[in-house]
């Protein structure tokens, strides 16, 4: 369990109770820590930190393992909410697999954070995601469906995530991602990203085309065809069935 004392929790809450700042990004996003509690789970013992913000009135959370305050090289996973995947177990995406794998990996580490961000459907919302699914049923891919609905291929913004990390006093991170846009946006908002940890999981017959589209059109670092890796893609992948000692050696 993260070794917060009641005094530390109260100090953090007191520091944030009247927090105001100029904010981040063009929207001046400002977040505030609202509550902290213990969170034992099937993936390990964590603390959960609830945040409010002045941008979207949504409640985002940080799921924390270990001593992350004023820490360097904290493993971090940014996970965008996916009701159909996270809750229902939809096979159209890999969201639930990604979330559970991240929680499991971080649960086995000394420290780490999963930021659960309320950005359903890559930022277009649940209803529009269902509309996009309908268009995909008619033959469009995930990017074409977003564009047909008048959205960009990815409407997510990570200013809230960056501010959450700053509020938690994280000095630098090792980001678990296949998405280079997450790295560039966090760095744009002043987060020091020292390393990318690949987060690649097996596909299935329902989501393979979706994942191939993300790799081909959205720049995700997922190799389906044995193509040559760029230097920033040379990190050793984590794959299903890999021995635990081999996985741990990647993080060491």
TINU-488105 format. One record per residue: residue in three letters; z negated, x negated, y of N, C-alpha, C, O in turn; chain. Coordinates in Angstrom, 2 decimals. Layout:
BEGIN
ALA  Z  X  Y  Z  X  Y  Z  X  Y  Z  X  Y  A
...
END
This chain:
BEGIN
UNK  0.00  -0.84  -1.20  0.00  0.00  0.00  0.00  -0.88  1.25  -0.67  -1.91  1.29  A
UNK  0.75  -0.46  2.26  0.72  -1.15  3.54  -0.72  -1.18  4.03  -1.41  -0.16  3.99  A
UNK  -1.19  -2.33  4.49  -2.60  -2.48  4.80  -2.93  -2.10  6.23  -3.57  -2.87  6.95  A
UNK  -2.49  -0.91  6.67  -2.94  -0.40  7.95  -4.40  0.00  7.84  -4.81  0.62  6.86  A
UNK  -5.19  -0.35  8.84  -6.52  0.22  8.94  -6.44  1.44  9.85  -5.47  1.62  10.58  A
UNK  -7.46  2.27  9.79  -7.49  3.43  10.68  -7.46  2.98  12.14  -6.89  3.66  13.00  A
UNK  -8.08  1.84  12.41  -8.10  1.32  13.78  -6.70  0.92  14.23  -6.31  1.19  15.36  A
UNK  -5.93  0.27  13.31  -4.56  -0.12  13.65  -3.69  1.10  13.91  -2.91  1.13  14.86  A
UNK  -3.83  2.10  13.06  -3.04  3.33  13.24  -3.37  3.97  14.59  -2.46  4.37  15.32  A
UNK  -4.66  4.06  14.91  -5.03  4.68  16.17  -4.53  3.87  17.36  -4.11  4.44  18.36  A
UNK  -4.56  2.53  17.24  -4.06  1.69  18.32  -2.57  1.91  18.54  -2.12  2.01  19.68  A
UNK  -1.80  2.00  17.44  -0.36  2.23  17.55  -0.09  3.58  18.22  0.75  3.68  19.11  A
UNK  -0.81  4.61  17.79  -0.62  5.94  18.36  -1.02  5.96  19.84  -0.35  6.59  20.66  A
UNK  -2.10  5.27  20.17  -2.55  5.22  21.57  -1.49  4.52  22.43  -1.23  4.95  23.56  A
UNK  -0.89  3.44  21.90  0.13  2.71  22.66  1.35  3.59  22.91  2.03  3.43  23.93  A
UNK  1.64  4.51  21.98  2.85  5.31  22.07  2.66  6.68  22.71  3.63  7.38  22.98  A
UNK  1.41  7.07  22.95  1.16  8.44  23.40  1.84  8.75  24.72  2.28  9.88  24.95  A
UNK  1.94  7.78  25.59  2.56  8.00  26.90  3.79  7.11  27.10  4.17  6.78  28.22  A
UNK  4.40  6.72  25.97  5.52  5.78  26.05  6.70  6.38  26.79  7.16  7.48  26.49  A
UNK  7.19  5.62  27.76  8.43  5.96  28.46  9.15  4.65  28.74  8.53  3.64  29.07  A
UNK  10.49  4.67  28.60  11.26  3.48  28.90  12.64  3.90  29.39  12.98  5.08  29.36  A
UNK  13.43  2.93  29.83  14.77  3.22  30.30  15.68  3.65  29.16  16.73  4.25  29.39  A
UNK  15.29  3.33  27.94  16.06  3.75  26.79  17.18  2.79  26.44  17.40  1.79  27.12  A
UNK  17.87  3.11  25.36  18.94  2.27  24.84  20.26  3.00  24.86  20.31  4.22  24.70  A
UNK  21.33  2.23  25.07  22.66  2.81  25.01  23.00  3.64  26.24  22.20  3.76  27.17  A
UNK  24.20  4.21  26.22  24.67  4.98  27.37  23.85  6.25  27.58  23.80  6.77  28.69  A
UNK  23.20  6.75  26.53  22.40  7.97  26.64  20.95  7.69  27.00  20.16  8.62  27.16  A
UNK  20.58  6.42  27.14  19.20  6.09  27.47  18.22  6.60  26.44  17.22  7.22  26.80  A
UNK  18.49  6.34  25.17  17.67  6.86  24.08  16.29  6.20  24.08  16.18  4.97  24.08  A
UNK  15.25  7.03  24.08  13.88  6.54  24.03  13.17  7.26  22.89  13.23  8.49  22.79  A
UNK  12.50  6.50  22.01  11.76  7.11  20.89  10.28  6.82  21.04  9.86  5.87  21.71  A
UNK  9.49  7.66  20.38  8.04  7.52  20.45  7.45  7.79  19.07  7.85  8.74  18.39  A
UNK  6.49  6.95  18.67  5.78  7.17  17.41  4.81  8.34  17.60  4.01  8.35  18.53  A
UNK  4.89  9.33  16.69  4.07  10.53  16.80  2.95  10.59  15.77  1.88  11.12  16.06  A
UNK  3.18  10.06  14.57  2.17  10.17  13.51  2.43  9.13  12.43  3.56  8.70  12.23  A
UNK  1.36  8.72  11.74  1.44  7.74  10.65  0.53  8.21  9.52  -0.59  8.67  9.76  A
UNK  1.02  8.10  8.29  0.21  8.49  7.14  0.61  7.69  5.92  1.69  7.11  5.88  A
UNK  -0.27  7.66  4.92  0.05  7.04  3.64  1.06  7.91  2.88  1.04  9.13  3.00  A
UNK  1.93  7.26  2.10  2.94  8.00  1.35  3.11  7.37  -0.04  4.04  6.58  -0.24  A
UNK  2.24  7.70  -0.99  2.49  7.25  -2.36  3.70  7.99  -2.91  3.88  9.18  -2.65  A
UNK  4.55  7.30  -3.69  5.77  7.92  -4.20  6.11  7.35  -5.56  5.49  6.40  -6.03  A
UNK  7.10  7.94  -6.20  7.56  7.43  -7.50  8.22  6.07  -7.36  8.46  5.40  -8.36  A
UNK  8.52  5.65  -6.13  9.17  4.36  -5.90  8.19  3.29  -5.42  8.56  2.13  -5.25  A
UNK  6.95  3.68  -5.20  5.96  2.73  -4.72  5.07  3.38  -3.67  5.25  4.54  -3.32  A
UNK  4.12  2.61  -3.20  3.19  3.09  -2.18  3.66  2.63  -0.80  3.86  1.44  -0.57  A
UNK  3.83  3.59  0.09  4.36  3.32  1.43  3.45  3.95  2.49  2.51  4.67  2.17  A
UNK  3.77  3.64  3.73  3.33  4.46  4.87  4.57  5.12  5.46  5.67  4.56  5.41  A
UNK  4.40  6.31  6.02  5.48  7.00  6.69  5.13  7.14  8.16  4.02  7.55  8.51  A
UNK  6.08  6.81  9.02  5.89  6.87  10.47  6.90  7.87  11.04  8.10  7.72  10.85  A
UNK  6.40  8.88  11.73  7.25  9.92  12.30  7.52  9.62  13.77  6.62  9.26  14.52  A
UNK  8.78  9.79  14.17  9.22  9.50  15.53  9.82  10.74  16.18  10.46  11.56  15.51  A
UNK  9.61  10.88  17.48  10.37  11.83  18.29  11.28  11.03  19.21  11.09  9.83  19.38  A
UNK  12.27  11.69  19.81  13.15  10.99  20.75  13.70  11.97  21.78  13.59  13.18  21.62  A
UNK  14.28  11.42  22.83  14.75  12.25  23.93  16.25  12.55  23.84  16.83  13.08  24.79  A
UNK  16.88  12.22  22.71  18.33  12.40  22.60  18.71  13.69  21.88  19.46  14.50  22.41  A
UNK  18.19  13.86  20.66  18.67  14.97  19.83  17.56  15.91  19.37  17.81  16.86  18.63  A
UNK  16.32  15.64  19.82  15.17  16.49  19.45  14.97  16.56  17.94  14.35  17.51  17.44  A
UNK  15.47  15.58  17.21  15.28  15.54  15.77  14.15  14.56  15.44  13.88  13.63  16.20  A
UNK  13.50  14.80  14.30  12.40  13.96  13.87  12.90  12.96  12.84  13.29  13.35  11.74  A
UNK  12.90  11.69  13.19  13.32  10.63  12.30  12.07  9.93  11.76  11.02  9.98  12.40  A
UNK  12.18  9.28  10.59  11.01  8.63  10.02  11.33  7.23  9.55  12.47  6.91  9.21  A
UNK  10.30  6.40  9.54  10.36  5.07  8.93  9.44  5.08  7.72  8.28  5.48  7.82  A
UNK  9.95  4.64  6.58  9.17  4.52  5.35  8.91  3.03  5.16  9.84  2.26  4.94  A
UNK  7.66  2.63  5.24  7.29  1.22  5.40  6.52  0.70  4.19  5.62  1.37  3.67  A
UNK  6.89  -0.51  3.76  6.14  -1.22  2.72  5.67  -2.56  3.30  6.48  -3.31  3.85  A
UNK  4.38  -2.84  3.17  3.88  -4.16  3.54  3.69  -4.36  5.03  3.76  -3.42  5.83  A
UNK  3.45  -5.62  5.39  3.17  -5.99  6.78  4.49  -6.26  7.51  5.09  -7.32  7.33  A
UNK  4.92  -5.32  8.31  6.21  -5.47  9.00  6.06  -5.73  10.50  7.02  -6.14  11.15  A
UNK  4.87  -5.49  11.05  4.68  -5.69  12.47  4.76  -7.17  12.83  4.11  -8.00  12.19  A
UNK  5.54  -7.48  13.84  5.74  -8.87  14.29  6.30  -9.75  13.18  6.05  -10.96  13.18  A
UNK  7.03  -9.17  12.24  7.55  -9.93  11.10  9.02  -10.30  11.28  9.77  -9.61  11.97  A
UNK  9.39  -11.40  10.65  10.77  -11.87  10.63  11.42  -11.49  9.30  10.74  -11.35  8.28  A
UNK  12.73  -11.34  9.31  13.53  -11.14  8.08  13.03  -9.96  7.24  12.92  -10.07  6.02  A
UNK  12.73  -8.87  7.88  12.25  -7.68  7.16  13.45  -6.97  6.53  14.39  -6.61  7.24  A
UNK  13.46  -6.77  5.20  14.54  -5.99  4.59  14.53  -4.56  5.11  13.49  -3.90  5.10  A
UNK  15.67  -4.08  5.58  15.77  -2.76  6.20  16.99  -2.03  5.66  18.07  -2.61  5.52  A
UNK  16.82  -0.77  5.35  17.92  0.12  4.98  17.96  1.28  5.96  16.95  1.96  6.16  A
UNK  19.12  1.52  6.58  19.33  2.71  7.40  19.98  3.78  6.52  21.07  3.57  6.00  A
UNK  19.30  4.91  6.36  19.85  5.98  5.53  20.02  7.23  6.37  19.05  7.73  6.95  A
UNK  21.24  7.75  6.43  21.51  8.98  7.17  21.32  10.18  6.25  21.79  10.20  5.12  A
UNK  20.63  11.16  6.76  20.31  12.37  6.00  21.54  12.97  5.34  22.61  13.05  5.94  A
UNK  21.37  13.41  4.09  22.45  14.08  3.36  21.81  15.15  2.48  21.36  14.85  1.38  A
UNK  21.77  16.37  2.95  21.13  17.44  2.20  21.77  17.62  0.83  21.07  17.74  -0.18  A
UNK  23.10  17.64  0.79  23.78  17.90  -0.48  23.55  16.78  -1.48  23.44  17.03  -2.68  A
UNK  23.49  15.55  -1.01  23.26  14.42  -1.91  21.79  14.16  -2.17  21.36  14.12  -3.32  A
UNK  21.01  13.98  -1.10  19.60  13.60  -1.24  18.80  14.67  -1.98  17.95  14.34  -2.80  A
UNK  19.07  15.94  -1.69  18.24  17.02  -2.24  18.87  17.64  -3.49  18.19  17.83  -4.50  A
UNK  20.16  17.95  -3.41  20.81  18.70  -4.49  21.40  17.77  -5.55  21.65  18.20  -6.68  A
UNK  21.63  16.51  -5.19  22.22  15.58  -6.14  23.72  15.71  -6.26  24.28  15.49  -7.34  A
UNK  24.39  16.06  -5.16  25.85  16.18  -5.17  26.50  14.89  -5.68  26.05  13.79  -5.36  A
UNK  27.54  15.05  -6.47  28.31  13.90  -6.97  29.49  13.57  -6.07  30.25  12.64  -6.36  A
UNK  29.67  14.32  -4.97  30.79  14.06  -4.06  30.55  12.81  -3.23  31.49  12.25  -2.66  A
UNK  29.30  12.36  -3.15  28.96  11.17  -2.38  28.00  10.32  -3.21  27.65  10.68  -4.34  A
UNK  27.59  9.19  -2.65  26.63  8.33  -3.35  25.32  8.24  -2.59  24.55  7.30  -2.78  A
UNK  25.05  9.23  -1.72  23.91  9.14  -0.81  22.57  9.09  -1.53  21.71  8.27  -1.21  A
UNK  22.38  9.98  -2.51  21.10  9.98  -3.23  20.91  8.67  -3.99  19.82  8.10  -3.99  A
UNK  21.97  8.18  -4.63  21.86  6.90  -5.33  21.50  5.78  -4.37  20.67  4.92  -4.68  A
UNK  22.12  5.80  -3.18  21.84  4.76  -2.19  20.39  4.82  -1.73  19.73  3.79  -1.60  A
UNK  19.90  6.04  -1.47  18.53  6.19  -1.00  17.52  5.75  -2.05  16.60  4.99  -1.77  A
UNK  17.71  6.23  -3.28  16.75  5.91  -4.33  16.78  4.42  -4.67  15.73  3.82  -4.92  A
UNK  17.96  3.82  -4.67  18.05  2.38  -4.94  17.34  1.58  -3.86  16.66  0.60  -4.16  A
UNK  17.49  1.99  -2.60  16.83  1.29  -1.50  15.32  1.41  -1.60  14.60  0.43  -1.42  A
UNK  14.82  2.62  -1.88  13.37  2.81  -2.01  12.82  2.01  -3.18  11.73  1.44  -3.09  A
UNK  13.56  1.98  -4.27  13.10  1.23  -5.45  13.04  -0.27  -5.15  12.05  -0.93  -5.47  A
UNK  14.11  -0.79  -4.53  14.14  -2.22  -4.22  13.02  -2.60  -3.26  12.30  -3.58  -3.48  A
UNK  12.87  -1.83  -2.18  11.86  -2.15  -1.18  10.46  -1.92  -1.75  9.52  -2.63  -1.40  A
UNK  10.32  -0.92  -2.62  9.03  -0.68  -3.26  8.56  -1.85  -4.10  7.36  -2.02  -4.32  A
UNK  9.51  -2.67  -4.58  9.17  -3.83  -5.39  9.00  -5.11  -4.56  8.63  -6.15  -5.09  A
UNK  9.28  -5.02  -3.26  9.17  -6.18  -2.38  7.80  -6.24  -1.72  7.02  -5.29  -1.81  A
UNK  7.52  -7.36  -1.06  6.28  -7.50  -0.31  6.31  -6.66  0.96  5.28  -6.15  1.41  A
UNK  7.51  -6.52  1.54  7.62  -5.75  2.76  9.04  -5.21  2.89  9.97  -5.73  2.27  A
UNK  9.20  -4.17  3.69  10.52  -3.60  3.91  10.41  -2.24  4.56  9.33  -1.66  4.64  A
UNK  11.55  -1.74  5.04  11.58  -0.46  5.76  12.83  0.30  5.36  13.92  -0.27  5.28  A
UNK  12.68  1.60  5.10  13.81  2.52  5.05  13.70  3.45  6.25  12.71  4.17  6.39  A
UNK  14.69  3.44  7.11  14.74  4.39  8.22  15.56  5.59  7.77  16.74  5.46  7.44  A
UNK  14.92  6.76  7.75  15.61  8.00  7.36  16.02  8.71  8.63  15.18  9.25  9.36  A
UNK  17.32  8.71  8.89  17.87  9.17  10.16  18.54  10.53  9.98  19.30  10.74  9.04  A
UNK  18.25  11.44  10.89  18.75  12.81  10.78  20.16  12.89  11.36  20.39  13.49  12.41  A
UNK  21.10  12.28  10.65  22.50  12.23  11.08  23.39  12.77  9.97  24.24  12.06  9.43  A
UNK  23.18  14.04  9.64  23.89  14.68  8.52  25.40  14.57  8.68  25.95  14.72  9.78  A
UNK  26.07  14.31  7.57  27.54  14.31  7.57  28.16  13.25  8.46  29.14  13.51  9.15  A
UNK  27.59  12.05  8.44  28.04  10.96  9.33  28.05  11.43  10.79  28.92  11.05  11.59  A
UNK  27.05  12.27  11.12  26.86  12.66  12.51  27.52  13.96  12.94  27.41  14.34  14.10  A
UNK  28.22  14.67  12.03  28.91  15.91  12.44  28.11  17.16  12.10  28.50  18.25  12.50  A
UNK  27.00  17.02  11.38  26.16  18.16  11.05  26.52  18.79  9.71  27.60  18.56  9.17  A
UNK  25.60  19.59  9.20  25.75  20.15  7.86  26.92  21.13  7.76  27.73  21.04  6.84  A
UNK  27.02  22.07  8.72  28.09  23.06  8.63  29.45  22.41  8.71  30.36  22.76  7.95  A
UNK  29.61  21.48  9.62  30.90  20.78  9.73  31.17  19.91  8.50  32.33  19.70  8.14  A
UNK  30.12  19.41  7.87  30.34  18.65  6.64  30.89  19.55  5.54  31.78  19.15  4.79  A
UNK  30.37  20.77  5.47  30.89  21.71  4.47  32.34  22.06  4.79  33.17  22.18  3.89  A
UNK  32.65  22.21  6.09  34.05  22.44  6.48  34.93  21.27  6.05  36.05  21.45  5.58  A
UNK  34.40  20.06  6.23  35.15  18.87  5.82  35.35  18.85  4.31  36.42  18.48  3.83  A
UNK  34.33  19.25  3.55  34.47  19.35  2.11  35.60  20.31  1.73  36.38  20.04  0.82  A
UNK  35.67  21.43  2.45  36.72  22.41  2.16  38.10  21.81  2.38  39.02  22.05  1.60  A
UNK  38.24  21.03  3.45  39.53  20.37  3.71  39.83  19.32  2.65  40.99  19.13  2.27  A
UNK  38.79  18.65  2.16  39.00  17.68  1.09  39.42  18.38  -0.20  40.20  17.83  -0.98  A
UNK  38.91  19.59  -0.43  39.33  20.37  -1.59  40.83  20.69  -1.53  41.47  20.92  -2.55  A
UNK  41.37  20.69  -0.30  42.79  20.98  -0.11  43.65  19.72  -0.09  44.87  19.80  0.08  A
UNK  43.02  18.54  -0.26  43.80  17.33  -0.40  43.57  16.25  0.63  44.08  15.13  0.46  A
UNK  42.83  16.54  1.71  42.56  15.50  2.70  41.48  14.55  2.19  40.65  14.94  1.36  A
UNK  41.48  13.31  2.69  40.38  12.42  2.36  39.27  12.62  3.39  39.42  13.40  4.32  A
UNK  38.15  11.90  3.23  36.99  12.14  4.08  37.25  11.81  5.55  36.73  12.48  6.44  A
UNK  38.06  10.78  5.81  38.39  10.43  7.19  39.36  11.45  7.78  39.16  11.91  8.91  A
UNK  40.39  11.81  7.05  41.36  12.80  7.53  40.69  14.14  7.82  41.05  14.82  8.78  A
UNK  39.71  14.52  7.00  39.02  15.79  7.21  38.23  15.76  8.51  38.25  16.73  9.27  A
UNK  37.53  14.65  8.79  36.81  14.54  10.06  37.75  14.64  11.24  37.48  15.36  12.21  A
UNK  38.86  13.92  11.17  39.83  13.93  12.27  40.42  15.32  12.47  40.64  15.74  13.61  A
UNK  40.68  16.03  11.38  41.24  17.38  11.47  40.28  18.34  12.16  40.70  19.32  12.78  A
UNK  38.98  18.06  12.04  37.97  18.91  12.68  37.68  18.48  14.12  36.85  19.09  14.80  A
UNK  38.35  17.43  14.58  38.17  16.97  15.96  37.12  15.91  16.15  36.70  15.64  17.27  A
UNK  36.68  15.30  15.05  35.68  14.25  15.12  36.29  12.89  14.81  37.39  12.79  14.26  A
UNK  35.56  11.83  15.17  35.92  10.49  14.70  35.54  10.37  13.23  34.84  11.23  12.69  A
UNK  36.01  9.32  12.58  35.68  9.17  11.16  34.18  9.01  10.96  33.67  9.36  9.89  A
UNK  33.47  8.49  11.96  32.01  8.31  11.87  31.42  8.53  13.26  31.66  7.75  14.17  A
UNK  30.63  9.59  13.41  30.05  9.94  14.71  28.63  9.41  14.88  27.97  9.72  15.87  A
UNK  28.16  8.60  13.93  26.77  8.15  14.01  26.57  7.10  15.09  27.45  6.28  15.38  A
UNK  25.39  7.15  15.68  24.97  6.15  16.66  23.60  5.64  16.23  22.74  6.41  15.82  A
UNK  23.41  4.33  16.32  22.19  3.73  15.79  21.23  3.27  16.89  20.40  2.40  16.65  A
UNK  21.35  3.87  18.09  20.40  3.55  19.16  18.98  3.98  18.77  18.02  3.26  19.01  A
UNK  18.86  5.17  18.17  17.54  5.64  17.73  16.95  4.67  16.70  15.78  4.31  16.78  A
UNK  17.77  4.24  15.73  17.30  3.31  14.71  16.85  2.00  15.33  15.80  1.46  14.96  A
UNK  17.62  1.49  16.27  17.26  0.22  16.92  15.94  0.35  17.66  15.09  -0.54  17.59  A
UNK  15.77  1.45  18.39  14.52  1.64  19.13  13.34  1.78  18.17  12.25  1.29  18.45  A
UNK  13.55  2.46  17.03  12.48  2.58  16.04  12.02  1.20  15.57  10.82  0.95  15.46  A
UNK  12.98  0.31  15.31  12.63  -1.04  14.88  11.88  -1.80  15.97  10.93  -2.52  15.69  A
UNK  12.32  -1.62  17.22  11.62  -2.27  18.33  10.20  -1.70  18.47  9.26  -2.45  18.74  A
UNK  10.04  -0.39  18.30  8.71  0.23  18.40  7.77  -0.29  17.32  6.56  -0.38  17.52  A
UNK  8.34  -0.63  16.17  7.55  -1.18  15.07  7.35  -2.69  15.20  6.75  -3.33  14.33  A
UNK  7.87  -3.25  16.30  7.68  -4.68  16.63  8.28  -5.60  15.56  7.75  -6.67  15.28  A
UNK  9.39  -5.17  14.97  10.09  -5.99  13.99  10.91  -7.04  14.73  11.71  -6.70  15.60  A
UNK  10.71  -8.30  14.39  11.36  -9.39  15.13  12.79  -9.65  14.65  13.67  -9.94  15.47  A
UNK  13.03  -9.55  13.35  14.38  -9.74  12.81  14.45  -9.06  11.45  13.42  -8.81  10.82  A
UNK  15.68  -8.76  11.01  15.83  -8.00  9.77  16.90  -8.60  8.87  17.75  -9.38  9.30  A
UNK  16.83  -8.22  7.60  17.89  -8.44  6.62  18.38  -7.04  6.26  17.67  -6.29  5.60  A
UNK  19.58  -6.71  6.68  20.05  -5.32  6.59  20.74  -5.05  5.27  21.69  -5.73  4.90  A
UNK  20.25  -4.04  4.55  20.85  -3.61  3.29  21.98  -2.64  3.62  21.73  -1.48  3.94  A
UNK  23.22  -3.11  3.56  24.34  -2.26  3.97  25.66  -2.81  3.45  25.79  -3.99  3.14  A
UNK  26.63  -1.90  3.36  28.03  -2.28  3.13  28.87  -1.97  4.36  30.09  -2.15  4.34  A
UNK  28.23  -1.49  5.42  28.92  -0.97  6.60  28.77  -1.93  7.77  27.68  -2.04  8.34  A
UNK  29.83  -2.63  8.15  29.73  -3.60  9.26  29.41  -2.96  10.60  28.90  -3.63  11.50  A
UNK  29.70  -1.65  10.76  29.40  -0.98  12.03  27.90  -0.89  12.26  27.45  -0.92  13.41  A
UNK  27.12  -0.77  11.20  25.67  -0.74  11.35  25.17  -2.07  11.92  24.31  -2.10  12.79  A
UNK  25.73  -3.15  11.40  25.32  -4.48  11.88  25.66  -4.64  13.35  24.82  -5.05  14.15  A
UNK  26.91  -4.33  13.71  27.35  -4.55  15.09  26.60  -3.67  16.07  26.26  -4.12  17.17  A
UNK  26.33  -2.41  15.69  25.59  -1.54  16.61  24.16  -1.99  16.79  23.65  -2.01  17.92  A
UNK  23.49  -2.35  15.70  22.11  -2.82  15.84  22.04  -4.07  16.71  21.16  -4.19  17.56  A
UNK  22.97  -5.00  16.50  22.98  -6.21  17.32  23.28  -5.87  18.78  22.73  -6.50  19.69  A
UNK  24.13  -4.90  18.99  24.44  -4.45  20.35  23.18  -3.93  21.06  23.03  -4.09  22.27  A
UNK  22.29  -3.30  20.27  21.06  -2.75  20.84  19.88  -3.72  20.75  18.73  -3.32  20.91  A
UNK  20.16  -4.98  20.49  19.13  -6.01  20.59  18.35  -6.29  19.33  17.34  -6.99  19.38  A
UNK  18.79  -5.77  18.18  18.13  -6.07  16.91  18.73  -7.35  16.33  19.96  -7.47  16.25  A
UNK  17.90  -8.28  15.94  18.36  -9.54  15.36  18.58  -9.35  13.87  17.62  -9.19  13.11  A
UNK  19.85  -9.38  13.44  20.20  -9.23  12.03  20.51  -10.61  11.47  21.55  -11.19  11.78  A
UNK  19.61  -11.12  10.65  19.77  -12.48  10.12  20.60  -12.54  8.85  21.12  -13.60  8.50  A
UNK  20.74  -11.40  8.16  21.44  -11.43  6.88  21.86  -10.02  6.50  21.20  -9.04  6.85  A
UNK  22.97  -9.92  5.78  23.38  -8.65  5.16  23.08  -8.73  3.67  23.48  -9.68  3.00  A
UNK  22.38  -7.72  3.16  22.14  -7.59  1.73  23.09  -6.51  1.22  22.94  -5.35  1.61  A
UNK  24.06  -6.83  0.37  24.98  -5.81  -0.15  24.21  -4.70  -0.88  23.18  -4.95  -1.50  A
UNK  24.73  -3.48  -0.77  24.06  -2.33  -1.37  25.11  -1.51  -2.12  25.49  -0.42  -1.70  A
UNK  25.58  -2.07  -3.23  26.72  -1.49  -3.96  26.24  -0.90  -5.27  25.53  -1.54  -6.04  A
UNK  26.63  0.35  -5.51  26.22  1.07  -6.71  27.45  1.60  -7.44  28.52  1.73  -6.84  A
UNK  27.31  1.91  -8.72  28.47  2.41  -9.48  28.99  3.73  -8.91  28.22  4.56  -8.43  A
UNK  30.30  3.90  -8.96  30.91  5.17  -8.55  30.98  6.12  -9.73  30.69  5.74  -10.87  A
UNK  31.37  7.37  -9.46  31.64  8.32  -10.53  32.99  8.97  -10.27  33.62  8.71  -9.24  A
UNK  33.44  9.81  -11.18  34.78  10.40  -11.06  34.91  11.29  -9.83  36.02  11.53  -9.36  A
UNK  33.78  11.79  -9.30  33.83  12.70  -8.16  33.79  11.97  -6.82  34.34  12.46  -5.84  A
UNK  33.16  10.78  -6.77  33.01  10.12  -5.47  33.84  8.84  -5.33  33.82  8.20  -4.28  A
UNK  34.56  8.45  -6.38  35.31  7.20  -6.30  36.34  7.22  -5.17  36.45  6.25  -4.42  A
UNK  37.08  8.31  -5.03  38.09  8.39  -3.96  37.43  8.34  -2.59  37.94  7.72  -1.66  A
UNK  36.28  9.01  -2.46  35.50  8.97  -1.22  35.10  7.54  -0.87  35.23  7.12  0.28  A
UNK  34.61  6.80  -1.86  34.19  5.42  -1.61  35.38  4.51  -1.34  35.30  3.62  -0.49  A
UNK  36.48  4.74  -2.03  37.70  3.96  -1.78  38.19  4.20  -0.36  38.66  3.28  0.30  A
UNK  38.08  5.45  0.11  38.51  5.77  1.47  37.62  5.06  2.49  38.12  4.55  3.49  A
UNK  36.30  5.04  2.25  35.41  4.34  3.17  35.74  2.85  3.23  35.68  2.23  4.30  A
UNK  36.09  2.28  2.08  36.44  0.86  2.06  37.77  0.61  2.77  37.89  -0.35  3.54  A
UNK  38.77  1.46  2.52  40.11  1.24  3.05  40.24  1.61  4.52  40.95  0.93  5.27  A
UNK  39.54  2.68  4.95  39.76  3.20  6.30  38.59  2.98  7.25  38.78  2.97  8.47  A
UNK  37.38  2.81  6.72  36.21  2.66  7.59  35.60  1.27  7.52  34.57  1.01  8.13  A
UNK  36.24  0.37  6.77  35.81  -1.02  6.75  34.59  -1.33  5.93  34.01  -2.40  6.07  A
UNK  34.16  -0.39  5.07  32.99  -0.66  4.25  33.29  -1.78  3.25  34.39  -1.87  2.71  A
UNK  32.29  -2.62  3.01  32.47  -3.82  2.20  32.26  -3.49  0.72  31.29  -3.92  0.11  A
UNK  33.19  -2.71  0.17  33.15  -2.31  -1.24  34.46  -2.74  -1.87  35.53  -2.33  -1.42  A
UNK  34.39  -3.54  -2.89  35.59  -4.11  -3.52  35.91  -3.37  -4.81  35.18  -3.49  -5.80  A
UNK  37.01  -2.58  -4.80  37.42  -1.86  -5.99  38.56  -2.55  -6.74  38.79  -2.27  -7.92  A
UNK  39.26  -3.45  -6.06  40.50  -3.96  -6.62  40.53  -5.47  -6.78  41.60  -6.05  -6.95  A
UNK  39.37  -6.12  -6.71  39.34  -7.56  -6.89  39.97  -8.32  -5.74  40.42  -9.46  -5.93  A
UNK  40.03  -7.70  -4.54  40.65  -8.39  -3.40  39.76  -9.54  -2.94  38.56  -9.55  -3.21  A
UNK  40.36  -10.50  -2.25  39.62  -11.67  -1.79  38.56  -11.25  -0.78  38.82  -10.44  0.11  A
UNK  37.36  -11.79  -0.94  36.27  -11.47  -0.03  36.32  -12.37  1.19  36.61  -13.56  1.09  A
UNK  36.04  -11.78  2.36  35.85  -12.57  3.56  34.49  -13.26  3.47  33.65  -12.85  2.67  A
UNK  34.27  -14.32  4.28  33.00  -15.04  4.17  31.78  -14.13  4.29  30.80  -14.33  3.57  A
UNK  31.83  -13.12  5.21  30.67  -12.27  5.38  30.48  -11.30  4.22  29.48  -10.60  4.14  A
UNK  31.46  -11.27  3.30  31.34  -10.41  2.13  30.97  -11.20  0.89  31.02  -10.67  -0.22  A
UNK  30.59  -12.45  1.05  30.37  -13.30  -0.10  28.97  -13.20  -0.69  28.65  -13.88  -1.66  A
UNK  28.12  -12.33  -0.08  26.78  -12.16  -0.62  26.87  -11.64  -2.06  27.76  -10.86  -2.40  A
UNK  25.94  -12.09  -2.88  25.93  -11.62  -4.27  25.62  -10.12  -4.32  24.67  -9.68  -3.68  A
UNK  26.40  -9.32  -5.07  26.15  -7.89  -5.12  24.99  -7.54  -6.05  24.64  -8.31  -6.95  A
UNK  24.40  -6.38  -5.80  23.39  -5.83  -6.68  24.06  -4.73  -7.49  24.57  -3.77  -6.91  A
UNK  24.06  -4.84  -8.80  24.75  -3.86  -9.62  23.79  -3.30  -10.67  22.80  -3.93  -11.04  A
UNK  24.12  -2.10  -11.13  23.30  -1.43  -12.12  23.21  -2.27  -13.40  24.22  -2.78  -13.89  A
UNK  21.99  -2.41  -13.93  21.79  -3.15  -15.16  21.50  -4.63  -14.96  21.26  -5.34  -15.94  A
UNK  21.53  -5.10  -13.71  21.24  -6.51  -13.45  19.76  -6.79  -13.74  18.91  -6.00  -13.33  A
UNK  19.43  -7.89  -14.43  18.03  -8.21  -14.72  17.21  -8.36  -13.45  17.71  -8.80  -12.41  A
UNK  15.93  -7.99  -13.53  15.06  -8.02  -12.36  14.93  -9.41  -11.77  14.89  -9.57  -10.55  A
UNK  14.86  -10.44  -12.63  14.71  -11.80  -12.09  15.95  -12.23  -11.32  15.85  -13.00  -10.36  A
UNK  17.11  -11.74  -11.74  18.33  -12.06  -11.02  18.38  -11.37  -9.68  18.83  -11.95  -8.69  A
UNK  17.92  -10.11  -9.64  17.87  -9.37  -8.38  16.92  -10.06  -7.41  17.25  -10.24  -6.23  A
UNK  15.74  -10.43  -7.89  14.75  -11.06  -7.01  15.27  -12.39  -6.47  14.96  -12.75  -5.33  A
UNK  16.06  -13.11  -7.27  16.59  -14.41  -6.80  17.52  -14.24  -5.61  17.66  -15.15  -4.79  A
UNK  18.17  -13.08  -5.52  19.09  -12.81  -4.39  18.30  -12.67  -3.10  18.76  -13.10  -2.04  A
UNK  17.09  -12.07  -3.17  16.30  -11.85  -1.98  15.50  -13.08  -1.57  15.05  -13.18  -0.43  A
UNK  15.30  -14.02  -2.50  14.51  -15.22  -2.21  15.25  -16.18  -1.28  14.73  -17.24  -0.94  A
END
